């Protein structure tokens, strides 16, 4: 073999993408569940993309998320418009300050393992409520990429994807697809595990002058409440 050919072959193997080892789905799911079982709270920034399949329209959002076990969530959008989604110990609030409008929903909407809130906060029962498969193509950013197919799909979730940080087993990105092919993708940034978060951050009282639409007892547009 000529010296030139040896060099060419070495360059080829160095430049070719490494073949990732097959993902042990059951072991990966177990590591994720263990990581979140050990976490009492977190605070993180987020970016979000909502894609409407039919129109191709993409809405981008950003803000912060605070989470505390067992399931208290403060999901606060800053851009493009202020909006607050709050899961308290009794109910869910969706507050739109620019419209002086607040929606109130049953907490049960967030307690379904197939909701985006449960997935992104690591509370979903992965192997119980989903068929979990490895993605065909390896993630380009070094994250472990898993596909989740609900064993009992809903209109709001027919499939989901999660991207896991292999160093921490924490979910860095999640995507949910609904029955119509619309997708909701959320990426967490600068996640601070076991952050000290006062209980007051998970309490909400509509400001004076706010119109409240109460959907706790009757039919409710679940997609509106959990679009975050």
mmCIF file of the C-alpha atoms, coordinates in Angstrom:
data_MODEL
# 
_entry.id   MODEL 
# 
loop_
_atom_site.group_PDB 
_atom_site.id 
_atom_site.type_symbol 
_atom_site.label_atom_id 
_atom_site.label_alt_id 
_atom_site.label_comp_id 
_atom_site.label_asym_id 
_atom_site.label_entity_id 
_atom_site.label_seq_id 
_atom_site.pdbx_PDB_ins_code 
_atom_site.Cartn_x 
_atom_site.Cartn_y 
_atom_site.Cartn_z 
_atom_site.occupancy 
_atom_site.B_iso_or_equiv 
_atom_site.pdbx_formal_charge 
_atom_site.auth_seq_id 
_atom_site.auth_comp_id 
_atom_site.auth_asym_id 
_atom_site.auth_atom_id 
_atom_site.pdbx_PDB_model_num 
ATOM 1   C CA . UNK A 1 1   ? 0.000   0.000  0.000  1.00 0.00 ? 1   UNK A CA 1 
ATOM 2   C CA . UNK A 1 2   ? 1.423   3.352  -1.009 1.00 0.00 ? 2   UNK A CA 1 
ATOM 3   C CA . UNK A 1 3   ? 2.071   6.051  1.583  1.00 0.00 ? 3   UNK A CA 1 
ATOM 4   C CA . UNK A 1 4   ? -0.465  8.302  -0.153 1.00 0.00 ? 4   UNK A CA 1 
ATOM 5   C CA . UNK A 1 5   ? -3.190  5.628  0.037  1.00 0.00 ? 5   UNK A CA 1 
ATOM 6   C CA . UNK A 1 6   ? -2.527  4.994  3.739  1.00 0.00 ? 6   UNK A CA 1 
ATOM 7   C CA . UNK A 1 7   ? -2.877  8.717  4.474  1.00 0.00 ? 7   UNK A CA 1 
ATOM 8   C CA . UNK A 1 8   ? -6.071  8.906  2.405  1.00 0.00 ? 8   UNK A CA 1 
ATOM 9   C CA . UNK A 1 9   ? -7.614  5.982  4.279  1.00 0.00 ? 9   UNK A CA 1 
ATOM 10  C CA . UNK A 1 10  ? -6.698  7.485  7.657  1.00 0.00 ? 10  UNK A CA 1 
ATOM 11  C CA . UNK A 1 11  ? -8.296  10.787 6.697  1.00 0.00 ? 11  UNK A CA 1 
ATOM 12  C CA . UNK A 1 12  ? -11.418 8.964  5.504  1.00 0.00 ? 12  UNK A CA 1 
ATOM 13  C CA . UNK A 1 13  ? -11.930 7.178  8.828  1.00 0.00 ? 13  UNK A CA 1 
ATOM 14  C CA . UNK A 1 14  ? -11.168 10.301 10.858 1.00 0.00 ? 14  UNK A CA 1 
ATOM 15  C CA . UNK A 1 15  ? -13.653 12.379 8.917  1.00 0.00 ? 15  UNK A CA 1 
ATOM 16  C CA . UNK A 1 16  ? -16.406 9.744  8.738  1.00 0.00 ? 16  UNK A CA 1 
ATOM 17  C CA . UNK A 1 17  ? -19.103 9.986  11.458 1.00 0.00 ? 17  UNK A CA 1 
ATOM 18  C CA . UNK A 1 18  ? -18.739 7.376  14.171 1.00 0.00 ? 18  UNK A CA 1 
ATOM 19  C CA . UNK A 1 19  ? -21.474 4.784  14.340 1.00 0.00 ? 19  UNK A CA 1 
ATOM 20  C CA . UNK A 1 20  ? -23.327 5.246  17.602 1.00 0.00 ? 20  UNK A CA 1 
ATOM 21  C CA . UNK A 1 21  ? -23.828 2.168  19.718 1.00 0.00 ? 21  UNK A CA 1 
ATOM 22  C CA . UNK A 1 22  ? -27.444 0.943  19.750 1.00 0.00 ? 22  UNK A CA 1 
ATOM 23  C CA . UNK A 1 23  ? -29.497 2.599  22.475 1.00 0.00 ? 23  UNK A CA 1 
ATOM 24  C CA . UNK A 1 24  ? -30.641 0.297  25.269 1.00 0.00 ? 24  UNK A CA 1 
ATOM 25  C CA . UNK A 1 25  ? -34.105 1.826  25.498 1.00 0.00 ? 25  UNK A CA 1 
ATOM 26  C CA . UNK A 1 26  ? -35.159 0.177  28.753 1.00 0.00 ? 26  UNK A CA 1 
ATOM 27  C CA . UNK A 1 27  ? -31.917 1.148  30.487 1.00 0.00 ? 27  UNK A CA 1 
ATOM 28  C CA . UNK A 1 28  ? -32.075 4.720  29.166 1.00 0.00 ? 28  UNK A CA 1 
ATOM 29  C CA . UNK A 1 29  ? -35.687 5.143  30.276 1.00 0.00 ? 29  UNK A CA 1 
ATOM 30  C CA . UNK A 1 30  ? -34.773 3.783  33.725 1.00 0.00 ? 30  UNK A CA 1 
ATOM 31  C CA . UNK A 1 31  ? -31.913 6.292  34.029 1.00 0.00 ? 31  UNK A CA 1 
ATOM 32  C CA . UNK A 1 32  ? -34.238 9.151  33.102 1.00 0.00 ? 32  UNK A CA 1 
ATOM 33  C CA . UNK A 1 33  ? -36.866 8.071  35.649 1.00 0.00 ? 33  UNK A CA 1 
ATOM 34  C CA . UNK A 1 34  ? -34.192 7.722  38.352 1.00 0.00 ? 34  UNK A CA 1 
ATOM 35  C CA . UNK A 1 35  ? -32.726 11.155 37.595 1.00 0.00 ? 35  UNK A CA 1 
ATOM 36  C CA . UNK A 1 36  ? -36.087 12.840 37.993 1.00 0.00 ? 36  UNK A CA 1 
ATOM 37  C CA . UNK A 1 37  ? -37.061 10.799 41.040 1.00 0.00 ? 37  UNK A CA 1 
ATOM 38  C CA . UNK A 1 38  ? -33.965 12.257 42.691 1.00 0.00 ? 38  UNK A CA 1 
ATOM 39  C CA . UNK A 1 39  ? -34.893 15.822 41.708 1.00 0.00 ? 39  UNK A CA 1 
ATOM 40  C CA . UNK A 1 40  ? -37.101 17.936 43.958 1.00 0.00 ? 40  UNK A CA 1 
ATOM 41  C CA . UNK A 1 41  ? -37.242 21.024 41.764 1.00 0.00 ? 41  UNK A CA 1 
ATOM 42  C CA . UNK A 1 42  ? -35.659 22.830 38.849 1.00 0.00 ? 42  UNK A CA 1 
ATOM 43  C CA . UNK A 1 43  ? -35.595 26.221 37.190 1.00 0.00 ? 43  UNK A CA 1 
ATOM 44  C CA . UNK A 1 44  ? -34.724 26.713 33.525 1.00 0.00 ? 44  UNK A CA 1 
ATOM 45  C CA . UNK A 1 45  ? -35.080 28.985 30.544 1.00 0.00 ? 45  UNK A CA 1 
ATOM 46  C CA . UNK A 1 46  ? -36.963 27.673 27.538 1.00 0.00 ? 46  UNK A CA 1 
ATOM 47  C CA . UNK A 1 47  ? -37.430 28.233 23.843 1.00 0.00 ? 47  UNK A CA 1 
ATOM 48  C CA . UNK A 1 48  ? -40.519 26.904 22.116 1.00 0.00 ? 48  UNK A CA 1 
ATOM 49  C CA . UNK A 1 49  ? -41.670 26.369 18.544 1.00 0.00 ? 49  UNK A CA 1 
ATOM 50  C CA . UNK A 1 50  ? -45.315 25.698 17.695 1.00 0.00 ? 50  UNK A CA 1 
ATOM 51  C CA . UNK A 1 51  ? -45.760 24.458 14.115 1.00 0.00 ? 51  UNK A CA 1 
ATOM 52  C CA . UNK A 1 52  ? -49.157 24.414 12.395 1.00 0.00 ? 52  UNK A CA 1 
ATOM 53  C CA . UNK A 1 53  ? -48.810 21.704 9.748  1.00 0.00 ? 53  UNK A CA 1 
ATOM 54  C CA . UNK A 1 54  ? -51.542 22.888 7.356  1.00 0.00 ? 54  UNK A CA 1 
ATOM 55  C CA . UNK A 1 55  ? -50.426 26.506 7.146  1.00 0.00 ? 55  UNK A CA 1 
ATOM 56  C CA . UNK A 1 56  ? -46.722 25.946 7.823  1.00 0.00 ? 56  UNK A CA 1 
ATOM 57  C CA . UNK A 1 57  ? -46.883 28.801 10.324 1.00 0.00 ? 57  UNK A CA 1 
ATOM 58  C CA . UNK A 1 58  ? -44.317 28.664 13.131 1.00 0.00 ? 58  UNK A CA 1 
ATOM 59  C CA . UNK A 1 59  ? -44.727 30.570 16.375 1.00 0.00 ? 59  UNK A CA 1 
ATOM 60  C CA . UNK A 1 60  ? -41.605 31.020 18.497 1.00 0.00 ? 60  UNK A CA 1 
ATOM 61  C CA . UNK A 1 61  ? -41.667 31.712 22.216 1.00 0.00 ? 61  UNK A CA 1 
ATOM 62  C CA . UNK A 1 62  ? -39.218 32.007 25.073 1.00 0.00 ? 62  UNK A CA 1 
ATOM 63  C CA . UNK A 1 63  ? -39.346 32.449 28.822 1.00 0.00 ? 63  UNK A CA 1 
ATOM 64  C CA . UNK A 1 64  ? -38.743 30.527 32.038 1.00 0.00 ? 64  UNK A CA 1 
ATOM 65  C CA . UNK A 1 65  ? -40.039 27.375 33.721 1.00 0.00 ? 65  UNK A CA 1 
ATOM 66  C CA . UNK A 1 66  ? -40.034 26.560 37.431 1.00 0.00 ? 66  UNK A CA 1 
ATOM 67  C CA . UNK A 1 67  ? -40.967 23.071 38.619 1.00 0.00 ? 67  UNK A CA 1 
ATOM 68  C CA . UNK A 1 68  ? -41.401 21.560 42.083 1.00 0.00 ? 68  UNK A CA 1 
ATOM 69  C CA . UNK A 1 69  ? -42.470 18.056 43.050 1.00 0.00 ? 69  UNK A CA 1 
ATOM 70  C CA . UNK A 1 70  ? -44.925 16.478 42.986 1.00 0.00 ? 70  UNK A CA 1 
ATOM 71  C CA . UNK A 1 71  ? -46.275 18.618 40.123 1.00 0.00 ? 71  UNK A CA 1 
ATOM 72  C CA . UNK A 1 72  ? -46.190 22.371 40.626 1.00 0.00 ? 72  UNK A CA 1 
ATOM 73  C CA . UNK A 1 73  ? -45.290 24.339 37.504 1.00 0.00 ? 73  UNK A CA 1 
ATOM 74  C CA . UNK A 1 74  ? -44.810 28.008 36.684 1.00 0.00 ? 74  UNK A CA 1 
ATOM 75  C CA . UNK A 1 75  ? -44.426 28.319 32.907 1.00 0.00 ? 75  UNK A CA 1 
ATOM 76  C CA . UNK A 1 76  ? -43.903 31.978 32.094 1.00 0.00 ? 76  UNK A CA 1 
ATOM 77  C CA . UNK A 1 77  ? -43.629 33.216 28.507 1.00 0.00 ? 77  UNK A CA 1 
ATOM 78  C CA . UNK A 1 78  ? -41.908 36.566 27.974 1.00 0.00 ? 78  UNK A CA 1 
ATOM 79  C CA . UNK A 1 79  ? -41.541 36.676 24.160 1.00 0.00 ? 79  UNK A CA 1 
ATOM 80  C CA . UNK A 1 80  ? -43.415 37.456 21.964 1.00 0.00 ? 80  UNK A CA 1 
ATOM 81  C CA . UNK A 1 81  ? -46.130 38.270 24.531 1.00 0.00 ? 81  UNK A CA 1 
ATOM 82  C CA . UNK A 1 82  ? -46.451 37.844 28.272 1.00 0.00 ? 82  UNK A CA 1 
ATOM 83  C CA . UNK A 1 83  ? -48.388 34.723 29.271 1.00 0.00 ? 83  UNK A CA 1 
ATOM 84  C CA . UNK A 1 84  ? -48.467 32.591 32.406 1.00 0.00 ? 84  UNK A CA 1 
ATOM 85  C CA . UNK A 1 85  ? -49.391 28.923 32.710 1.00 0.00 ? 85  UNK A CA 1 
ATOM 86  C CA . UNK A 1 86  ? -49.561 27.887 36.359 1.00 0.00 ? 86  UNK A CA 1 
ATOM 87  C CA . UNK A 1 87  ? -50.172 24.413 37.746 1.00 0.00 ? 87  UNK A CA 1 
ATOM 88  C CA . UNK A 1 88  ? -50.986 24.817 41.424 1.00 0.00 ? 88  UNK A CA 1 
ATOM 89  C CA . UNK A 1 89  ? -51.860 22.113 43.955 1.00 0.00 ? 89  UNK A CA 1 
ATOM 90  C CA . UNK A 1 90  ? -55.571 22.618 43.157 1.00 0.00 ? 90  UNK A CA 1 
ATOM 91  C CA . UNK A 1 91  ? -56.004 23.920 39.601 1.00 0.00 ? 91  UNK A CA 1 
ATOM 92  C CA . UNK A 1 92  ? -54.440 25.235 36.393 1.00 0.00 ? 92  UNK A CA 1 
ATOM 93  C CA . UNK A 1 93  ? -54.380 28.906 35.467 1.00 0.00 ? 93  UNK A CA 1 
ATOM 94  C CA . UNK A 1 94  ? -53.641 30.364 32.033 1.00 0.00 ? 94  UNK A CA 1 
ATOM 95  C CA . UNK A 1 95  ? -53.246 34.137 32.405 1.00 0.00 ? 95  UNK A CA 1 
ATOM 96  C CA . UNK A 1 96  ? -52.992 36.628 29.526 1.00 0.00 ? 96  UNK A CA 1 
ATOM 97  C CA . UNK A 1 97  ? -52.118 39.983 31.109 1.00 0.00 ? 97  UNK A CA 1 
ATOM 98  C CA . UNK A 1 98  ? -52.350 42.005 27.862 1.00 0.00 ? 98  UNK A CA 1 
ATOM 99  C CA . UNK A 1 99  ? -55.950 40.831 27.450 1.00 0.00 ? 99  UNK A CA 1 
ATOM 100 C CA . UNK A 1 100 ? -56.783 41.021 31.161 1.00 0.00 ? 100 UNK A CA 1 
ATOM 101 C CA . UNK A 1 101 ? -58.078 37.483 30.795 1.00 0.00 ? 101 UNK A CA 1 
ATOM 102 C CA . UNK A 1 102 ? -57.491 34.297 32.805 1.00 0.00 ? 102 UNK A CA 1 
ATOM 103 C CA . UNK A 1 103 ? -58.662 30.743 32.153 1.00 0.00 ? 103 UNK A CA 1 
ATOM 104 C CA . UNK A 1 104 ? -59.093 28.295 35.041 1.00 0.00 ? 104 UNK A CA 1 
ATOM 105 C CA . UNK A 1 105 ? -58.964 24.528 34.465 1.00 0.00 ? 105 UNK A CA 1 
ATOM 106 C CA . UNK A 1 106 ? -58.995 21.275 36.374 1.00 0.00 ? 106 UNK A CA 1 
ATOM 107 C CA . UNK A 1 107 ? -55.592 20.155 37.613 1.00 0.00 ? 107 UNK A CA 1 
ATOM 108 C CA . UNK A 1 108 ? -56.373 16.726 36.134 1.00 0.00 ? 108 UNK A CA 1 
ATOM 109 C CA . UNK A 1 109 ? -55.377 18.055 32.698 1.00 0.00 ? 109 UNK A CA 1 
ATOM 110 C CA . UNK A 1 110 ? -51.746 18.239 33.829 1.00 0.00 ? 110 UNK A CA 1 
ATOM 111 C CA . UNK A 1 111 ? -51.789 14.931 35.675 1.00 0.00 ? 111 UNK A CA 1 
ATOM 112 C CA . UNK A 1 112 ? -52.097 12.862 32.491 1.00 0.00 ? 112 UNK A CA 1 
ATOM 113 C CA . UNK A 1 113 ? -48.718 11.240 31.781 1.00 0.00 ? 113 UNK A CA 1 
ATOM 114 C CA . UNK A 1 114 ? -49.202 12.076 28.081 1.00 0.00 ? 114 UNK A CA 1 
ATOM 115 C CA . UNK A 1 115 ? -49.339 15.856 28.573 1.00 0.00 ? 115 UNK A CA 1 
ATOM 116 C CA . UNK A 1 116 ? -46.421 18.024 27.451 1.00 0.00 ? 116 UNK A CA 1 
ATOM 117 C CA . UNK A 1 117 ? -46.040 19.313 31.015 1.00 0.00 ? 117 UNK A CA 1 
ATOM 118 C CA . UNK A 1 118 ? -45.504 15.777 32.322 1.00 0.00 ? 118 UNK A CA 1 
ATOM 119 C CA . UNK A 1 119 ? -43.030 14.967 29.544 1.00 0.00 ? 119 UNK A CA 1 
ATOM 120 C CA . UNK A 1 120 ? -40.862 18.086 29.788 1.00 0.00 ? 120 UNK A CA 1 
ATOM 121 C CA . UNK A 1 121 ? -40.693 17.937 33.596 1.00 0.00 ? 121 UNK A CA 1 
ATOM 122 C CA . UNK A 1 122 ? -39.687 14.269 33.492 1.00 0.00 ? 122 UNK A CA 1 
ATOM 123 C CA . UNK A 1 123 ? -42.799 13.057 35.316 1.00 0.00 ? 123 UNK A CA 1 
ATOM 124 C CA . UNK A 1 124 ? -44.230 10.875 32.525 1.00 0.00 ? 124 UNK A CA 1 
ATOM 125 C CA . UNK A 1 125 ? -44.237 7.145  33.187 1.00 0.00 ? 125 UNK A CA 1 
ATOM 126 C CA . UNK A 1 126 ? -42.203 6.335  30.090 1.00 0.00 ? 126 UNK A CA 1 
ATOM 127 C CA . UNK A 1 127 ? -42.276 2.548  29.947 1.00 0.00 ? 127 UNK A CA 1 
ATOM 128 C CA . UNK A 1 128 ? -45.767 2.273  31.459 1.00 0.00 ? 128 UNK A CA 1 
ATOM 129 C CA . UNK A 1 129 ? -47.664 4.670  29.216 1.00 0.00 ? 129 UNK A CA 1 
ATOM 130 C CA . UNK A 1 130 ? -45.519 4.666  26.065 1.00 0.00 ? 130 UNK A CA 1 
ATOM 131 C CA . UNK A 1 131 ? -43.882 2.311  23.623 1.00 0.00 ? 131 UNK A CA 1 
ATOM 132 C CA . UNK A 1 132 ? -40.351 3.700  23.614 1.00 0.00 ? 132 UNK A CA 1 
ATOM 133 C CA . UNK A 1 133 ? -38.038 3.305  20.621 1.00 0.00 ? 133 UNK A CA 1 
ATOM 134 C CA . UNK A 1 134 ? -34.631 4.711  19.670 1.00 0.00 ? 134 UNK A CA 1 
ATOM 135 C CA . UNK A 1 135 ? -34.596 7.240  16.845 1.00 0.00 ? 135 UNK A CA 1 
ATOM 136 C CA . UNK A 1 136 ? -33.269 5.854  13.556 1.00 0.00 ? 136 UNK A CA 1 
ATOM 137 C CA . UNK A 1 137 ? -30.715 8.615  13.062 1.00 0.00 ? 137 UNK A CA 1 
ATOM 138 C CA . UNK A 1 138 ? -28.336 9.604  15.886 1.00 0.00 ? 138 UNK A CA 1 
ATOM 139 C CA . UNK A 1 139 ? -28.774 13.086 17.321 1.00 0.00 ? 139 UNK A CA 1 
ATOM 140 C CA . UNK A 1 140 ? -26.283 15.548 15.864 1.00 0.00 ? 140 UNK A CA 1 
ATOM 141 C CA . UNK A 1 141 ? -25.777 17.338 19.192 1.00 0.00 ? 141 UNK A CA 1 
ATOM 142 C CA . UNK A 1 142 ? -24.747 14.286 21.213 1.00 0.00 ? 142 UNK A CA 1 
ATOM 143 C CA . UNK A 1 143 ? -28.112 13.903 22.940 1.00 0.00 ? 143 UNK A CA 1 
ATOM 144 C CA . UNK A 1 144 ? -29.872 10.547 23.256 1.00 0.00 ? 144 UNK A CA 1 
ATOM 145 C CA . UNK A 1 145 ? -32.944 10.690 21.017 1.00 0.00 ? 145 UNK A CA 1 
ATOM 146 C CA . UNK A 1 146 ? -35.992 8.554  21.888 1.00 0.00 ? 146 UNK A CA 1 
ATOM 147 C CA . UNK A 1 147 ? -39.401 8.214  20.241 1.00 0.00 ? 147 UNK A CA 1 
ATOM 148 C CA . UNK A 1 148 ? -42.491 7.863  22.441 1.00 0.00 ? 148 UNK A CA 1 
ATOM 149 C CA . UNK A 1 149 ? -45.720 6.332  21.157 1.00 0.00 ? 149 UNK A CA 1 
ATOM 150 C CA . UNK A 1 150 ? -48.593 6.568  23.665 1.00 0.00 ? 150 UNK A CA 1 
ATOM 151 C CA . UNK A 1 151 ? -50.204 3.217  24.334 1.00 0.00 ? 151 UNK A CA 1 
ATOM 152 C CA . UNK A 1 152 ? -53.489 5.131  24.446 1.00 0.00 ? 152 UNK A CA 1 
ATOM 153 C CA . UNK A 1 153 ? -53.095 8.141  22.095 1.00 0.00 ? 153 UNK A CA 1 
ATOM 154 C CA . UNK A 1 154 ? -55.118 11.297 22.628 1.00 0.00 ? 154 UNK A CA 1 
ATOM 155 C CA . UNK A 1 155 ? -56.087 14.094 20.245 1.00 0.00 ? 155 UNK A CA 1 
ATOM 156 C CA . UNK A 1 156 ? -53.404 16.241 21.880 1.00 0.00 ? 156 UNK A CA 1 
ATOM 157 C CA . UNK A 1 157 ? -50.655 13.585 21.631 1.00 0.00 ? 157 UNK A CA 1 
ATOM 158 C CA . UNK A 1 158 ? -50.264 10.860 19.024 1.00 0.00 ? 158 UNK A CA 1 
ATOM 159 C CA . UNK A 1 159 ? -46.486 10.684 19.375 1.00 0.00 ? 159 UNK A CA 1 
ATOM 160 C CA . UNK A 1 160 ? -43.634 12.466 21.121 1.00 0.00 ? 160 UNK A CA 1 
ATOM 161 C CA . UNK A 1 161 ? -39.865 12.698 21.040 1.00 0.00 ? 161 UNK A CA 1 
ATOM 162 C CA . UNK A 1 162 ? -37.355 13.465 23.763 1.00 0.00 ? 162 UNK A CA 1 
ATOM 163 C CA . UNK A 1 163 ? -33.664 14.326 23.628 1.00 0.00 ? 163 UNK A CA 1 
ATOM 164 C CA . UNK A 1 164 ? -31.706 13.373 26.753 1.00 0.00 ? 164 UNK A CA 1 
ATOM 165 C CA . UNK A 1 165 ? -28.394 14.701 28.044 1.00 0.00 ? 165 UNK A CA 1 
ATOM 166 C CA . UNK A 1 166 ? -26.308 11.516 28.473 1.00 0.00 ? 166 UNK A CA 1 
ATOM 167 C CA . UNK A 1 167 ? -24.232 13.126 31.242 1.00 0.00 ? 167 UNK A CA 1 
ATOM 168 C CA . UNK A 1 168 ? -27.220 13.871 33.488 1.00 0.00 ? 168 UNK A CA 1 
ATOM 169 C CA . UNK A 1 169 ? -30.083 11.731 32.067 1.00 0.00 ? 169 UNK A CA 1 
ATOM 170 C CA . UNK A 1 170 ? -32.211 14.899 32.073 1.00 0.00 ? 170 UNK A CA 1 
ATOM 171 C CA . UNK A 1 171 ? -34.485 15.867 29.192 1.00 0.00 ? 171 UNK A CA 1 
ATOM 172 C CA . UNK A 1 172 ? -33.091 18.794 27.239 1.00 0.00 ? 172 UNK A CA 1 
ATOM 173 C CA . UNK A 1 173 ? -35.693 18.909 24.486 1.00 0.00 ? 173 UNK A CA 1 
ATOM 174 C CA . UNK A 1 174 ? -39.167 17.472 23.917 1.00 0.00 ? 174 UNK A CA 1 
ATOM 175 C CA . UNK A 1 175 ? -41.562 17.481 21.000 1.00 0.00 ? 175 UNK A CA 1 
ATOM 176 C CA . UNK A 1 176 ? -45.229 16.497 21.002 1.00 0.00 ? 176 UNK A CA 1 
ATOM 177 C CA . UNK A 1 177 ? -47.293 15.875 17.868 1.00 0.00 ? 177 UNK A CA 1 
ATOM 178 C CA . UNK A 1 178 ? -51.081 16.048 17.929 1.00 0.00 ? 178 UNK A CA 1 
ATOM 179 C CA . UNK A 1 179 ? -53.682 14.219 15.847 1.00 0.00 ? 179 UNK A CA 1 
ATOM 180 C CA . UNK A 1 180 ? -53.514 16.889 13.117 1.00 0.00 ? 180 UNK A CA 1 
ATOM 181 C CA . UNK A 1 181 ? -49.743 16.751 12.724 1.00 0.00 ? 181 UNK A CA 1 
ATOM 182 C CA . UNK A 1 182 ? -49.074 20.003 14.568 1.00 0.00 ? 182 UNK A CA 1 
ATOM 183 C CA . UNK A 1 183 ? -45.932 19.932 16.688 1.00 0.00 ? 183 UNK A CA 1 
ATOM 184 C CA . UNK A 1 184 ? -44.919 21.655 19.906 1.00 0.00 ? 184 UNK A CA 1 
ATOM 185 C CA . UNK A 1 185 ? -41.179 21.621 20.579 1.00 0.00 ? 185 UNK A CA 1 
ATOM 186 C CA . UNK A 1 186 ? -39.662 22.870 23.835 1.00 0.00 ? 186 UNK A CA 1 
ATOM 187 C CA . UNK A 1 187 ? -35.969 23.128 24.641 1.00 0.00 ? 187 UNK A CA 1 
ATOM 188 C CA . UNK A 1 188 ? -34.710 23.763 28.175 1.00 0.00 ? 188 UNK A CA 1 
ATOM 189 C CA . UNK A 1 189 ? -31.627 25.893 28.765 1.00 0.00 ? 189 UNK A CA 1 
ATOM 190 C CA . UNK A 1 190 ? -29.457 26.483 31.845 1.00 0.00 ? 190 UNK A CA 1 
ATOM 191 C CA . UNK A 1 191 ? -31.443 23.997 33.931 1.00 0.00 ? 191 UNK A CA 1 
ATOM 192 C CA . UNK A 1 192 ? -30.679 24.367 37.638 1.00 0.00 ? 192 UNK A CA 1 
ATOM 193 C CA . UNK A 1 193 ? -31.469 21.157 39.474 1.00 0.00 ? 193 UNK A CA 1 
ATOM 194 C CA . UNK A 1 194 ? -32.942 21.358 43.008 1.00 0.00 ? 194 UNK A CA 1 
ATOM 195 C CA . UNK A 1 195 ? -33.253 25.137 42.822 1.00 0.00 ? 195 UNK A CA 1 
ATOM 196 C CA . UNK A 1 196 ? -34.703 26.851 45.873 1.00 0.00 ? 196 UNK A CA 1 
ATOM 197 C CA . UNK A 1 197 ? -38.171 27.999 44.790 1.00 0.00 ? 197 UNK A CA 1 
ATOM 198 C CA . UNK A 1 198 ? -40.579 29.595 47.272 1.00 0.00 ? 198 UNK A CA 1 
ATOM 199 C CA . UNK A 1 199 ? -44.132 28.235 47.441 1.00 0.00 ? 199 UNK A CA 1 
ATOM 200 C CA . UNK A 1 200 ? -45.452 31.704 46.550 1.00 0.00 ? 200 UNK A CA 1 
ATOM 201 C CA . UNK A 1 201 ? -44.259 31.190 42.960 1.00 0.00 ? 201 UNK A CA 1 
ATOM 202 C CA . UNK A 1 202 ? -46.906 28.495 42.506 1.00 0.00 ? 202 UNK A CA 1 
ATOM 203 C CA . UNK A 1 203 ? -49.824 30.533 43.795 1.00 0.00 ? 203 UNK A CA 1 
ATOM 204 C CA . UNK A 1 204 ? -52.013 32.653 41.531 1.00 0.00 ? 204 UNK A CA 1 
ATOM 205 C CA . UNK A 1 205 ? -54.784 35.147 42.197 1.00 0.00 ? 205 UNK A CA 1 
ATOM 206 C CA . UNK A 1 206 ? -56.221 36.969 39.167 1.00 0.00 ? 206 UNK A CA 1 
ATOM 207 C CA . UNK A 1 207 ? -55.389 40.687 39.374 1.00 0.00 ? 207 UNK A CA 1 
ATOM 208 C CA . UNK A 1 208 ? -58.260 43.079 39.914 1.00 0.00 ? 208 UNK A CA 1 
ATOM 209 C CA . UNK A 1 209 ? -60.121 43.757 36.687 1.00 0.00 ? 209 UNK A CA 1 
ATOM 210 C CA . UNK A 1 210 ? -59.205 40.385 35.128 1.00 0.00 ? 210 UNK A CA 1 
ATOM 211 C CA . UNK A 1 211 ? -62.007 38.494 33.391 1.00 0.00 ? 211 UNK A CA 1 
ATOM 212 C CA . UNK A 1 212 ? -61.990 34.849 34.497 1.00 0.00 ? 212 UNK A CA 1 
ATOM 213 C CA . UNK A 1 213 ? -63.334 32.023 32.338 1.00 0.00 ? 213 UNK A CA 1 
ATOM 214 C CA . UNK A 1 214 ? -63.878 29.019 34.584 1.00 0.00 ? 214 UNK A CA 1 
ATOM 215 C CA . UNK A 1 215 ? -63.702 25.611 32.883 1.00 0.00 ? 215 UNK A CA 1 
ATOM 216 C CA . UNK A 1 216 ? -63.105 23.427 35.943 1.00 0.00 ? 216 UNK A CA 1 
ATOM 217 C CA . UNK A 1 217 ? -66.532 21.814 36.021 1.00 0.00 ? 217 UNK A CA 1 
ATOM 218 C CA . UNK A 1 218 ? -67.789 21.957 32.453 1.00 0.00 ? 218 UNK A CA 1 
ATOM 219 C CA . UNK A 1 219 ? -66.340 21.150 29.055 1.00 0.00 ? 219 UNK A CA 1 
ATOM 220 C CA . UNK A 1 220 ? -63.026 22.802 28.532 1.00 0.00 ? 220 UNK A CA 1 
ATOM 221 C CA . UNK A 1 221 ? -60.652 23.424 25.611 1.00 0.00 ? 221 UNK A CA 1 
ATOM 222 C CA . UNK A 1 222 ? -57.815 21.265 26.903 1.00 0.00 ? 222 UNK A CA 1 
ATOM 223 C CA . UNK A 1 223 ? -55.579 22.199 24.007 1.00 0.00 ? 223 UNK A CA 1 
ATOM 224 C CA . UNK A 1 224 ? -55.706 25.845 25.069 1.00 0.00 ? 224 UNK A CA 1 
ATOM 225 C CA . UNK A 1 225 ? -54.725 25.086 28.639 1.00 0.00 ? 225 UNK A CA 1 
ATOM 226 C CA . UNK A 1 226 ? -51.793 22.840 27.768 1.00 0.00 ? 226 UNK A CA 1 
ATOM 227 C CA . UNK A 1 227 ? -50.520 24.393 24.552 1.00 0.00 ? 227 UNK A CA 1 
ATOM 228 C CA . UNK A 1 228 ? -47.495 25.550 26.548 1.00 0.00 ? 228 UNK A CA 1 
# 
